[in-house]
Structure formats: C-alpha cells, structure tokens
Amino acid sequence: MSVETSEGAVPPPPPVSDSRTFRRAWADLTDGLRNRELWLHLGWTDIKQRYKRSVLGPLWITLATGVTAIAMGLLYGQLFGMDLDFFLPYVTLGLIFWYFISNSILDGAVVFSTNEGLIKQLPAPISVHVYRVVWRQLIIFSHNIVIFVIIVAVFRPPIGWTGFLVIPALALFVLNSVWVTIVFGILSTRFRDIGQLLTTMVQLVFFMTPIIWSAQSLQNAAGDVSGRARLVELNPMYHYLEITRGPLLGHHVAFYHWLVVIGCTVVGCLAALVVMRNFRARVPYWV
C-alpha cells in the first residue's frame, strides 16, 4: 500500500529475501535427499566412467587397496616387529576407513567446481552433488571391505558382538562426509587455494595417524602411556579410526573415542548449516 506525500506516492519497500536463512538451507538438504534417484545415478555413473573400457572395472578399487594393504602390512610389520596376525588386519582396516575419510575431503573439495555444467543447467538443489560424493564413497567402501572379509577368513581376528558397533560408527562417517563436502566444497569453490592446501594436509595427517603404525608402539616398556602416545590422541582422525577399526578387530573401544567423534560431528554439521545459509545461493556464480 503506497503512502501519499507532497511529492506523490512512495513505493512500498521491496520484499525481504529469505535465501540466506537456515530454513532455506535445511530445505536444500532435504530436497536434495528426496532426489535420491538423481544422486544415486550420478554417483554410480562416476564409478563406471572412472573405469570405462577397463577389463576389471570397479574391481580395480579392491585390487589396488588389497595390494597396498598387504605390502604395507608386511613391510611395516617387519620394521616394527609386529605380529602379522594382528598387524595385517589392523593396517587393512586402517587403509579402508582412511580412504573413506580422505576421499570425502578431497573429492568434496572439488565437487562443485568439477560439476559446473550440471550446476548451471540442472535445476536441482546443490546438496544433490553432496550426496553424490557420499554415495560414491560408500560404493568404494563396499568394494574395499571385501578385502577385510578375505583377511578375516585367513587370520580370524576375535570379532564378537561388539563388531556391530561398526554400524553406528559408519553412520557417523556418512554424516561427517556430508558436512565435510559441504564446508570444503563451498569454500574451495570460492577460494581455489583451499583445495591445494587440503591435498597437502591430508598427506601429512596420513603419516600422523596410526594407520600403518600402531599407537601401542608408543607406549614404554612398563605399559604406561608416554607423552608421544598422548599427542596421538590430539589427532581427531585417531578417534575416527578407533570407533570403526576397534570393533572389527575385537578390541574394546573406550567411550571417550565416541564422544570425540560425536562432538566433531555436531560441530561440523552446525558449520555446514551456517555455510549453506550464507553461501549456498552463490555457488552457481563461483563455479
């Protein structure tokens, strides 16, 4: 309704946009989840395209991971004087879950910049591409876990009922993959140097995380935890591996490992919502 003044009618103020609200950010996430046929198809197409015209196809994923796990398990097992019945399953699971983590970070960082055409031409929520990355990591994980099944048949680690704890642990991995892809994907689209920095950081964290070495090796002869062992616990990736690798090896997993992972998940999801609220609408202009 216009207001009459001495100079004539004053136009009403423009409507306030709700594009930068948590409601719109959450709607994007839920709408993208409902479009599961789209991101399921795109994720599986990514795998097929990667191994197009290959004889083994996606089985190269399993073969490459298996060879790496066996080679590192044998080499570092000899260097550290570890029992192979324990160390080879330990390294195999460490690599399988580490690949899920590292690929989520690195693939998530380039998810929007490498899909410029789809983002600009396909009228779909940008979260579709986030779920596409997570689904692709789950496909790769399903290929890699076959290696551990073979390891179990050979070495028979003492897996008990606690092995089912890997299910909620994997659910936490999926949630973390979602927020990592959102945060790093959007920020890397705006600042392309972030992707290069993440590549360097992931390589560094790999050697700082007990994947091809055991945290137990840092304990002294008396069995007391040394200062170096305590430093390992400052690395969040150590706790992520503990809640997944421990149950499948029949180890008792201390509750504080779960608390650290849950805390990181909650903080990361909140950060993802903030990033989605502020920058979701700008992604098509940044790619």
Backbone bond lengths (Angstrom), bond angles and torsions (degrees), N, CA, C in turn:
res aa  C-N    CA-C-N  psi(-1)  N-CA   C-N-CA  omega(-1)  CA-C   N-CA-C  phi
1 M - - - 1.473 - - 1.517 109.24 -
2 S 1.300 117.41 123.27 1.459 121.49 -176.84 1.513 110.52 -78.89
3 V 1.310 116.14 157.18 1.462 123.43 179.95 1.516 108.37 -113.57
4 E 1.351 115.84 127.16 1.461 120.95 -179.49 1.528 109.99 -79.64
5 T 1.326 116.48 133.95 1.460 123.10 174.48 1.514 108.18 -132.64
6 S 1.316 114.99 -178.85 1.461 119.29 179.49 1.513 111.64 -66.32
7 E 1.296 117.20 -21.25 1.461 120.31 -178.31 1.514 112.21 -100.78
8 G 1.331 116.81 2.53 1.448 119.12 179.46 1.519 111.61 117.16
9 A 1.344 116.01 -168.04 1.462 122.01 -177.03 1.521 110.94 -76.11
10 V 1.325 116.09 137.60 1.470 122.34 175.34 1.521 108.35 -97.77
11 P 1.332 118.03 122.81 1.474 119.79 -178.06 1.522 110.45 -64.74
12 P 1.337 117.20 149.09 1.466 120.75 178.56 1.531 110.38 -66.93
13 P 1.314 117.71 153.96 1.465 119.94 179.15 1.526 110.40 -64.83
14 P 1.334 117.72 148.20 1.466 120.61 179.50 1.522 110.52 -64.57
15 P 1.326 117.25 149.48 1.464 120.24 179.94 1.534 110.73 -64.24
16 V 1.309 115.23 143.41 1.463 120.99 179.73 1.526 109.35 -77.09
17 S 1.335 116.69 127.43 1.458 121.32 -179.74 1.530 110.34 -75.60
18 D 1.341 114.91 139.53 1.456 119.21 177.66 1.517 111.67 -106.52
19 S 1.364 116.43 21.67 1.465 119.60 -178.83 1.516 111.86 -66.61
20 R 1.336 117.55 -28.63 1.461 120.72 -179.50 1.521 109.52 -105.69
21 T 1.310 114.91 64.26 1.454 121.49 177.12 1.525 109.02 -132.21
22 F 1.311 115.97 157.08 1.457 120.30 177.18 1.525 111.02 -65.73
23 R 1.328 116.21 -28.58 1.461 119.06 178.80 1.516 111.51 -63.98
24 R 1.328 116.00 -43.78 1.467 119.72 178.96 1.526 111.02 -69.29
25 A 1.343 116.73 -37.00 1.463 119.91 177.96 1.522 110.58 -63.36
26 W 1.332 116.66 -44.48 1.459 120.09 179.07 1.525 110.87 -66.91
27 A 1.334 117.36 -37.69 1.462 120.89 178.04 1.524 111.13 -62.29
28 D 1.330 116.82 -37.72 1.464 120.02 177.54 1.525 110.47 -62.24
29 L 1.333 117.21 -43.10 1.464 121.42 -179.43 1.525 111.50 -65.58
30 T 1.321 116.93 -43.39 1.465 119.66 -178.85 1.525 111.96 -72.63
31 D 1.333 117.34 -38.33 1.465 119.93 177.75 1.522 110.68 -65.30
32 G 1.327 116.33 -39.53 1.459 119.23 177.23 1.512 111.85 -64.05
33 L 1.326 117.03 -37.53 1.466 120.69 179.13 1.519 111.28 -65.73
34 R 1.325 116.35 -34.75 1.466 119.77 179.08 1.523 111.90 -69.64
35 N 1.325 117.61 -26.00 1.466 121.41 178.42 1.525 110.48 -83.96
36 R 1.329 116.13 47.29 1.469 119.62 -173.91 1.526 112.66 -66.54
37 E 1.345 117.06 -30.16 1.469 117.79 178.44 1.518 110.67 -60.52
38 L 1.335 116.16 -35.34 1.460 120.16 -177.83 1.521 111.24 -71.39
39 W 1.353 117.61 -52.69 1.463 117.67 -175.50 1.522 112.60 -74.83
40 L 1.334 117.48 -25.31 1.460 118.80 172.85 1.525 110.85 -65.32
41 H 1.333 115.84 -42.17 1.459 120.42 179.12 1.527 111.43 -67.53
42 L 1.328 117.14 -44.16 1.462 120.42 -178.72 1.526 111.18 -65.18
43 G 1.332 117.62 -41.02 1.460 120.14 179.81 1.508 112.71 -64.42
44 W 1.336 117.14 -43.01 1.455 120.03 178.72 1.525 111.08 -69.48
45 T 1.333 117.11 -34.43 1.469 120.48 176.17 1.522 110.80 -63.39
46 D 1.334 117.67 -37.96 1.470 120.52 177.19 1.517 111.19 -58.33
47 I 1.338 116.75 -42.36 1.466 120.47 179.85 1.523 110.48 -66.13
48 K 1.321 116.76 -44.14 1.469 119.46 -179.15 1.520 111.82 -66.13
49 Q 1.322 117.69 -38.64 1.456 120.62 179.22 1.520 111.70 -66.64
50 R 1.337 116.88 -34.67 1.451 120.31 -179.05 1.524 111.68 -64.58
51 Y 1.340 116.61 -32.89 1.467 120.55 -177.15 1.526 111.43 -117.26
52 K 1.332 115.11 31.95 1.463 120.30 179.12 1.526 110.36 -64.58
53 R 1.325 116.09 137.02 1.463 124.47 -179.86 1.524 112.57 63.42
54 S 1.307 116.67 21.87 1.456 121.61 175.93 1.520 109.18 -95.87
55 V 1.327 117.31 144.65 1.458 121.33 -178.08 1.528 110.69 -67.25
56 L 1.322 117.13 -47.68 1.467 121.31 -178.36 1.510 113.26 -85.93
57 G 1.322 117.41 -18.03 1.459 120.51 179.78 1.515 111.62 62.86
58 P 1.342 116.97 -138.78 1.467 120.29 -178.47 1.525 114.33 -62.59
59 L 1.332 117.94 -14.40 1.466 119.46 177.82 1.523 112.07 -64.33
60 W 1.337 116.60 -15.02 1.461 119.27 173.94 1.529 110.48 -61.65
61 I 1.323 117.13 -29.10 1.455 120.83 176.93 1.525 109.73 -60.20
62 T 1.333 115.28 -49.30 1.461 120.67 -179.57 1.519 111.16 -64.96
63 L 1.322 116.01 -44.21 1.461 119.96 -177.32 1.522 111.60 -63.76
64 A 1.332 117.26 -46.14 1.467 120.68 -178.12 1.530 111.13 -63.39
65 T 1.341 116.31 -43.89 1.462 119.52 179.74 1.524 111.04 -66.60
66 G 1.322 116.88 -40.50 1.464 120.44 -179.73 1.516 112.40 -63.28
67 V 1.317 117.04 -45.00 1.467 120.26 179.53 1.525 110.63 -63.79
68 T 1.338 116.24 -42.87 1.470 119.95 179.06 1.522 111.33 -62.44
69 A 1.335 116.89 -44.85 1.462 120.99 -178.53 1.524 111.47 -63.55
70 I 1.326 116.92 -44.46 1.472 119.94 -179.12 1.524 110.62 -66.75
71 A 1.337 116.77 -43.21 1.466 119.85 -178.77 1.528 111.02 -63.57
72 M 1.344 116.72 -46.68 1.469 119.42 179.93 1.517 111.85 -69.08
73 G 1.327 116.86 -37.35 1.457 119.68 178.97 1.508 112.10 -63.11
74 L 1.335 117.03 -43.76 1.461 120.73 179.14 1.529 111.32 -68.20
75 L 1.340 116.84 -43.84 1.468 120.72 -176.48 1.524 111.30 -66.85
76 Y 1.327 116.68 -55.51 1.459 119.17 -175.79 1.522 111.88 -74.51
77 G 1.332 117.41 -23.70 1.451 119.74 173.53 1.514 111.73 -63.97
78 Q 1.337 115.51 -39.34 1.463 119.83 176.67 1.519 111.21 -71.25
79 L 1.329 117.55 -40.62 1.463 120.69 -178.81 1.524 111.85 -63.54
80 F 1.340 116.34 -41.30 1.461 120.63 -176.91 1.516 113.03 -93.70
81 G 1.329 117.26 -0.80 1.456 120.34 -179.94 1.517 113.20 65.04
82 M 1.338 117.40 37.40 1.460 122.28 -176.77 1.531 110.40 -92.70
83 D 1.320 115.24 151.04 1.458 121.72 175.23 1.528 108.72 -71.99
84 L 1.323 116.91 122.45 1.461 120.51 -176.09 1.524 112.50 -64.54
85 D 1.338 117.81 -28.63 1.463 119.89 177.83 1.532 111.24 -61.26
86 F 1.325 116.17 -28.76 1.468 120.66 176.30 1.524 111.42 -95.01
87 F 1.339 116.06 -42.42 1.456 119.31 -166.75 1.525 112.94 -76.58
88 L 1.314 118.57 -36.01 1.467 119.77 -178.07 1.533 111.83 -66.90
89 P 1.342 120.39 -46.23 1.481 118.39 172.67 1.523 112.16 -61.97
90 Y 1.336 117.00 -34.15 1.464 121.87 179.97 1.529 110.41 -62.59
91 V 1.317 116.90 -48.51 1.465 121.04 -179.65 1.521 110.68 -68.28
92 T 1.320 117.37 -40.42 1.463 120.88 -178.62 1.530 111.11 -59.97
93 L 1.324 116.74 -49.76 1.464 119.51 178.72 1.522 111.43 -65.22
94 G 1.333 116.68 -38.17 1.461 119.55 178.32 1.513 111.72 -58.94
95 L 1.327 116.82 -44.44 1.463 120.24 179.93 1.526 111.51 -68.23
96 I 1.330 117.41 -40.79 1.463 120.37 -178.59 1.527 110.94 -60.10
97 F 1.326 116.09 -49.08 1.466 119.03 -178.62 1.529 111.60 -74.93
98 W 1.326 117.39 -29.49 1.467 118.91 176.66 1.516 111.05 -67.17
99 Y 1.334 117.30 -39.53 1.457 119.65 177.06 1.523 110.97 -60.78
100 F 1.337 117.27 -37.22 1.464 119.88 176.87 1.523 110.07 -61.96
101 I 1.330 116.73 -44.81 1.460 120.92 -178.84 1.523 111.43 -67.03
102 S 1.326 116.49 -52.61 1.470 120.48 -174.17 1.524 111.68 -66.74
103 N 1.328 117.62 -39.94 1.465 119.65 178.98 1.523 111.51 -67.67
104 S 1.337 116.54 -33.46 1.471 119.04 176.40 1.521 110.42 -63.47
105 I 1.331 116.45 -39.78 1.461 120.31 -180.00 1.526 111.18 -69.64
106 L 1.333 116.64 -50.94 1.463 120.54 -173.99 1.525 112.05 -72.77
107 D 1.331 117.82 -44.21 1.465 120.02 177.42 1.527 111.05 -68.48
108 G 1.333 115.86 -35.72 1.453 119.14 178.68 1.514 112.93 -66.06
109 A 1.332 116.42 -31.89 1.462 119.87 -178.78 1.522 112.63 -66.78
110 V 1.330 117.58 -24.84 1.469 120.43 -176.73 1.526 112.00 -114.71
111 V 1.335 116.98 11.37 1.461 119.62 -173.33 1.520 112.02 -62.65
112 F 1.319 118.77 -36.98 1.463 120.40 -177.85 1.528 111.72 -86.04
113 S 1.316 116.80 -39.77 1.468 119.44 -178.32 1.520 112.16 -67.30
114 T 1.341 118.27 -29.17 1.460 120.78 179.78 1.527 112.87 -88.45
115 N 1.321 117.16 -4.31 1.466 120.77 179.00 1.525 110.74 -121.91
116 E 1.310 115.37 39.91 1.464 121.12 -177.48 1.520 111.66 -57.66
117 G 1.335 115.95 -45.33 1.461 119.27 -177.10 1.514 112.55 -61.97
118 L 1.345 116.94 -46.00 1.463 120.17 -179.63 1.523 111.91 -65.21
119 I 1.317 116.48 -39.59 1.463 119.93 -177.83 1.524 111.09 -65.19
120 K 1.339 117.17 -39.71 1.452 120.86 -178.04 1.525 113.45 -80.11
121 Q 1.332 117.09 -24.93 1.461 119.58 -174.11 1.522 113.44 -106.88
122 L 1.346 116.66 -24.19 1.463 119.48 -175.82 1.528 109.76 -98.76
123 P 1.328 118.22 117.85 1.470 120.76 179.79 1.537 110.77 -76.50
124 A 1.295 116.05 80.61 1.466 121.18 -177.78 1.518 108.91 -140.92
125 P 1.323 118.64 155.28 1.464 120.86 176.17 1.530 110.42 -60.45
126 I 1.317 116.53 146.47 1.461 118.55 -179.40 1.519 111.44 -68.97
127 S 1.333 117.41 -17.69 1.462 119.35 177.86 1.523 112.29 -67.78
128 V 1.336 117.52 -17.09 1.462 120.33 175.41 1.524 110.43 -57.08
129 H 1.320 116.31 -40.46 1.461 120.40 -179.57 1.527 111.35 -72.92
130 V 1.339 116.75 -27.25 1.466 120.24 174.94 1.518 110.04 -67.10
131 Y 1.329 117.11 -49.42 1.464 120.91 179.06 1.522 111.21 -64.81
132 R 1.293 116.33 -29.39 1.467 120.56 176.51 1.525 110.59 -61.73
133 V 1.325 116.94 -44.14 1.469 121.19 178.66 1.522 110.70 -64.75
134 V 1.328 116.88 -44.72 1.466 120.44 -179.01 1.526 110.85 -63.51
135 W 1.320 116.83 -43.16 1.460 120.88 178.10 1.522 110.70 -62.36
136 R 1.310 117.39 -39.44 1.469 120.74 178.62 1.529 110.53 -63.54
137 Q 1.325 117.50 -39.60 1.463 120.35 178.04 1.528 111.51 -66.35
138 L 1.324 116.54 -34.76 1.461 119.46 177.79 1.531 111.18 -68.46
139 I 1.329 116.81 -35.72 1.464 119.81 176.26 1.525 110.14 -64.02
140 I 1.330 116.17 -45.59 1.465 120.08 178.71 1.524 110.15 -62.74
141 F 1.329 116.77 -41.17 1.466 120.31 178.57 1.523 111.21 -61.53
142 S 1.335 117.18 -42.02 1.468 120.03 179.86 1.520 111.53 -63.32
143 H 1.325 117.42 -32.26 1.459 120.03 175.03 1.522 111.29 -70.79
144 N 1.326 115.97 -41.04 1.460 119.82 -176.07 1.522 113.14 -73.01
145 I 1.328 117.71 -31.80 1.459 119.77 -176.31 1.520 111.20 -66.50
146 V 1.328 117.34 -17.69 1.470 120.80 175.39 1.530 110.16 -59.55
147 I 1.328 116.03 -34.23 1.462 120.06 179.53 1.520 110.32 -61.81
148 F 1.326 116.52 -42.21 1.459 119.29 -179.64 1.522 111.15 -67.15
149 V 1.315 117.95 -34.34 1.463 120.47 176.42 1.522 110.30 -59.60
150 I 1.326 116.03 -41.21 1.463 119.74 177.43 1.530 110.53 -66.99
151 I 1.336 116.65 -40.64 1.463 121.15 178.35 1.526 110.57 -61.09
152 V 1.334 117.05 -41.05 1.461 121.25 178.83 1.523 110.92 -62.19
153 A 1.345 116.17 -41.08 1.459 119.88 -179.95 1.523 111.91 -65.07
154 V 1.334 116.94 -29.32 1.466 120.38 -176.89 1.531 111.25 -89.19
155 F 1.337 117.17 -49.33 1.470 121.04 -172.06 1.533 113.36 -98.28
156 R 1.325 118.09 -17.73 1.458 123.59 176.30 1.534 112.56 49.87
157 P 1.333 117.67 64.14 1.471 119.22 174.97 1.521 110.48 -65.19
158 P 1.345 118.09 153.07 1.479 121.57 -174.28 1.528 112.61 -76.11
159 I 1.326 116.49 73.67 1.471 120.92 -179.98 1.521 109.12 -83.58
160 G 1.313 116.83 125.70 1.456 121.74 177.67 1.512 111.37 -112.84
161 W 1.336 115.60 -159.15 1.458 120.18 179.07 1.522 111.83 -64.91
162 T 1.329 116.03 -22.72 1.464 118.72 178.40 1.520 112.08 -65.45
163 G 1.320 116.78 -13.87 1.460 119.92 177.65 1.520 112.77 -60.67
164 F 1.343 117.18 -24.09 1.464 120.28 178.90 1.525 111.95 -69.94
165 L 1.337 116.77 -12.88 1.463 118.77 176.46 1.524 112.35 -65.48
166 V 1.322 116.45 -14.34 1.459 118.93 178.46 1.525 110.97 -67.80
167 I 1.325 117.92 -20.20 1.475 120.86 -179.81 1.528 111.06 -68.05
168 P 1.353 119.48 -54.65 1.476 117.28 174.90 1.517 112.72 -64.19
169 A 1.336 117.42 -30.36 1.461 119.66 177.71 1.525 110.63 -64.33
170 L 1.328 116.56 -41.79 1.463 119.98 178.75 1.526 110.90 -68.12
171 A 1.326 117.09 -33.42 1.471 120.25 175.65 1.526 110.35 -62.80
172 L 1.324 117.05 -39.22 1.464 120.45 175.72 1.524 110.70 -65.37
173 F 1.319 117.14 -37.19 1.463 120.52 176.70 1.525 110.66 -60.56
174 V 1.325 116.37 -41.53 1.471 120.46 -179.46 1.521 110.05 -64.73
175 L 1.329 117.51 -45.23 1.466 120.52 178.25 1.517 111.34 -60.89
176 N 1.324 116.49 -40.78 1.463 119.63 178.48 1.523 111.47 -67.78
177 S 1.316 116.55 -35.33 1.462 119.42 177.07 1.518 111.01 -63.73
178 V 1.342 116.81 -36.23 1.465 120.82 178.97 1.522 110.46 -64.84
179 W 1.340 117.22 -51.13 1.470 117.39 -175.51 1.520 111.77 -71.97
180 V 1.319 117.91 -32.65 1.464 120.41 177.09 1.525 110.19 -62.88
181 T 1.336 116.37 -43.87 1.458 120.35 179.93 1.525 111.25 -64.29
182 I 1.325 116.86 -40.47 1.465 119.92 179.65 1.519 111.09 -65.79
183 V 1.321 116.76 -52.33 1.467 120.67 -174.86 1.525 111.16 -65.77
184 F 1.319 116.76 -55.23 1.464 119.68 -177.06 1.520 111.97 -71.42
185 G 1.341 116.59 -32.90 1.458 119.21 179.36 1.520 112.49 -64.77
186 I 1.339 116.45 -46.32 1.468 119.68 -178.97 1.527 110.83 -70.90
187 L 1.332 117.10 -45.29 1.468 119.39 -178.85 1.524 111.63 -65.89
188 S 1.333 117.40 -37.06 1.468 120.04 178.93 1.521 111.71 -70.81
189 T 1.334 116.97 -26.39 1.461 119.93 175.71 1.520 110.87 -67.92
190 R 1.323 116.12 -36.90 1.465 120.58 178.81 1.526 111.71 -79.70
191 F 1.328 116.05 -43.03 1.468 121.13 -178.92 1.528 107.86 -119.88
192 R 1.307 117.43 98.29 1.463 121.97 -171.97 1.526 113.00 -66.55
193 D 1.324 118.29 -19.78 1.458 119.79 179.30 1.526 112.23 -69.14
194 I 1.336 116.83 -19.79 1.462 119.87 -179.53 1.525 110.73 -63.00
195 G 1.320 116.72 -37.48 1.462 120.33 178.49 1.517 112.51 -60.81
196 Q 1.335 116.64 -42.79 1.461 120.50 178.10 1.521 110.54 -66.42
197 L 1.327 116.89 -39.20 1.456 120.58 178.58 1.523 111.01 -64.12
198 L 1.320 117.03 -40.79 1.457 120.29 179.79 1.524 111.63 -64.24
199 T 1.323 117.52 -38.34 1.458 120.69 178.17 1.521 111.15 -59.81
200 T 1.326 116.43 -43.58 1.462 120.59 178.24 1.521 111.29 -66.96
201 M 1.331 116.50 -42.64 1.455 120.56 -178.15 1.524 111.92 -65.71
202 V 1.328 117.61 -39.23 1.459 120.90 179.72 1.520 110.52 -63.55
203 Q 1.323 117.45 -41.38 1.462 120.43 177.30 1.524 111.57 -63.41
204 L 1.315 116.32 -39.01 1.459 120.35 179.51 1.524 111.61 -68.34
205 V 1.328 116.60 -45.03 1.463 120.90 -178.20 1.524 110.94 -65.32
206 F 1.328 117.84 -29.87 1.466 120.66 177.98 1.521 111.14 -56.33
207 F 1.314 117.14 -44.78 1.466 120.63 -178.25 1.526 111.98 -77.77
208 M 1.334 117.45 -20.03 1.457 120.87 179.08 1.522 112.53 -88.63
209 T 1.321 117.12 -6.47 1.462 122.36 -177.89 1.523 109.14 -105.44
210 P 1.335 118.42 137.85 1.475 120.48 179.47 1.521 112.58 -69.82
211 I 1.316 115.07 81.30 1.459 122.08 177.50 1.519 109.62 -109.58
212 I 1.344 116.01 -54.83 1.460 120.68 177.99 1.524 110.68 -101.48
213 W 1.314 116.19 8.86 1.462 121.86 171.41 1.521 107.65 -142.66
214 S 1.303 116.90 158.64 1.449 122.02 -174.84 1.517 111.31 -103.67
215 A 1.330 116.10 139.35 1.461 120.42 176.91 1.526 111.29 -63.98
216 Q 1.332 116.63 -24.83 1.458 119.86 178.66 1.524 112.01 -65.19
217 S 1.322 116.38 -25.35 1.462 119.21 -179.59 1.520 112.43 -69.55
218 L 1.343 117.32 -13.49 1.452 121.04 179.05 1.527 112.38 -88.92
219 Q 1.324 116.76 -4.16 1.449 119.30 177.58 1.526 110.04 -81.45
220 N 1.301 115.73 148.05 1.458 119.13 -179.72 1.515 110.74 -79.78
221 A 1.293 116.03 177.40 1.459 121.22 -173.97 1.527 112.14 -64.04
222 A 1.335 117.56 -27.63 1.462 120.75 -179.07 1.521 112.53 -78.93
223 G 1.309 116.52 -6.93 1.455 120.72 179.85 1.499 113.91 88.44
224 D 1.339 118.38 0.93 1.455 120.86 177.86 1.514 109.44 -80.93
225 V 1.304 115.52 144.89 1.457 119.52 179.69 1.523 109.07 -73.91
226 S 1.308 116.42 126.27 1.452 121.28 -178.99 1.514 110.78 -83.94
227 G 1.347 115.37 173.38 1.454 119.64 177.68 1.505 112.50 -61.81
228 R 1.328 116.52 -34.53 1.467 119.41 179.07 1.526 110.92 -66.22
229 A 1.333 116.64 -37.74 1.466 119.26 178.59 1.521 111.11 -65.92
230 R 1.324 116.23 -35.28 1.465 119.12 178.25 1.531 110.76 -67.70
231 L 1.327 116.88 -32.36 1.458 119.75 178.13 1.526 111.32 -64.32
232 V 1.329 116.13 -32.49 1.462 119.71 179.23 1.523 110.69 -60.30
233 E 1.323 117.08 -35.80 1.455 120.59 -176.68 1.523 112.51 -71.79
234 L 1.321 117.77 -10.97 1.463 120.42 174.25 1.526 111.56 -77.12
235 N 1.310 116.22 -12.30 1.454 121.70 179.26 1.529 109.10 -88.59
236 P 1.337 119.22 112.48 1.481 120.05 -178.44 1.524 113.11 -58.94
237 M 1.332 118.05 -30.21 1.453 120.16 -178.13 1.526 111.61 -63.07
238 Y 1.322 116.56 -29.50 1.464 120.76 176.96 1.519 110.69 -60.29
239 H 1.315 117.79 -42.25 1.459 121.69 -178.90 1.527 111.10 -71.53
240 Y 1.338 117.07 -35.97 1.464 119.95 176.60 1.523 111.29 -62.05
241 L 1.325 116.47 -41.13 1.465 119.65 179.33 1.519 111.46 -70.89
242 E 1.325 116.76 -34.82 1.463 119.75 -177.75 1.521 111.88 -63.56
243 I 1.342 118.25 -40.69 1.465 119.87 -175.63 1.528 111.97 -75.70
244 T 1.325 117.62 -14.25 1.464 120.22 178.35 1.527 111.72 -104.91
245 R 1.307 116.38 -44.94 1.465 120.07 -177.08 1.526 111.69 -75.27
246 G 1.340 116.76 -38.60 1.457 120.36 -177.30 1.520 113.98 -57.14
247 P 1.343 119.49 -53.19 1.475 119.89 -179.69 1.523 113.38 -58.87
248 L 1.335 117.68 -36.70 1.462 120.09 -178.22 1.520 112.79 -76.78
249 L 1.324 116.90 -12.67 1.470 120.66 175.64 1.523 111.72 -102.69
250 G 1.329 116.46 1.55 1.446 119.95 179.91 1.508 114.02 78.05
251 H 1.339 117.87 20.29 1.462 122.08 -179.48 1.518 110.58 -93.34
252 H 1.319 115.07 151.35 1.456 119.95 172.55 1.524 108.81 -77.07
253 V 1.327 116.68 128.92 1.462 122.24 -179.60 1.522 108.17 -105.19
254 A 1.316 116.38 118.53 1.463 120.76 179.71 1.527 110.33 -62.58
255 F 1.327 115.97 145.92 1.465 120.55 -174.75 1.525 112.37 -65.29
256 Y 1.336 116.93 -27.44 1.470 117.61 -177.40 1.524 111.69 -66.15
257 H 1.332 117.80 -23.97 1.469 119.62 174.91 1.530 110.15 -62.60
258 W 1.341 115.81 -42.55 1.463 120.33 178.15 1.522 110.90 -65.03
259 L 1.331 116.48 -39.94 1.461 119.50 -179.45 1.528 111.21 -62.80
260 V 1.332 117.11 -41.12 1.461 120.63 179.74 1.528 110.28 -63.39
261 V 1.330 116.45 -45.92 1.471 120.30 -178.45 1.522 110.86 -65.94
262 I 1.324 117.52 -43.56 1.464 120.46 178.64 1.524 110.66 -63.13
263 G 1.337 116.75 -41.37 1.459 119.88 177.52 1.518 112.42 -61.42
264 C 1.334 116.42 -44.97 1.471 120.15 177.76 1.521 111.02 -63.07
265 T 1.335 116.72 -37.03 1.464 120.66 -179.87 1.521 111.42 -65.47
266 V 1.332 116.01 -44.34 1.465 119.96 -179.56 1.525 110.84 -64.04
267 V 1.335 116.54 -46.46 1.464 120.28 179.44 1.526 110.61 -62.37
268 G 1.327 116.50 -42.73 1.456 120.09 -179.78 1.516 112.80 -64.87
269 C 1.340 117.65 -40.56 1.464 120.64 179.01 1.529 111.21 -65.68
270 L 1.320 116.97 -38.78 1.467 119.99 176.69 1.530 110.50 -64.74
271 A 1.335 116.70 -40.83 1.464 120.33 177.74 1.527 110.61 -63.40
272 A 1.338 116.36 -38.19 1.464 119.98 179.31 1.524 111.12 -64.62
273 L 1.330 117.03 -40.12 1.466 119.77 177.92 1.525 111.59 -63.82
274 V 1.325 116.41 -40.06 1.465 120.04 178.81 1.527 110.24 -64.88
275 V 1.326 116.69 -44.78 1.463 120.50 179.91 1.530 110.48 -64.48
276 M 1.323 116.67 -41.85 1.464 119.71 177.92 1.526 111.11 -62.75
277 R 1.315 116.88 -41.48 1.464 119.84 -179.74 1.519 111.84 -62.64
278 N 1.317 116.43 -43.13 1.464 120.30 -172.17 1.527 113.98 -84.46
279 F 1.331 117.64 -33.23 1.469 119.14 -168.63 1.521 114.72 -126.10
280 R 1.335 118.54 0.08 1.465 120.09 -177.36 1.528 111.60 -56.70
281 A 1.332 117.37 -44.56 1.460 120.94 -175.49 1.522 112.77 -71.42
282 R 1.330 118.02 -15.18 1.460 120.74 -177.16 1.523 113.29 -91.46
283 V 1.319 117.25 -12.02 1.464 120.37 -176.37 1.528 112.60 -56.81
284 P 1.354 120.30 -45.28 1.475 119.51 178.39 1.526 113.51 -60.22
285 Y 1.313 118.62 -24.54 1.477 121.32 179.76 1.529 111.42 -86.79
286 W 1.329 117.16 -20.65 1.467 120.90 -176.89 1.526 112.56 -89.69
287 V 1.338 117.09 -26.99 1.470 119.44 -175.50 1.525 110.10 -70.51
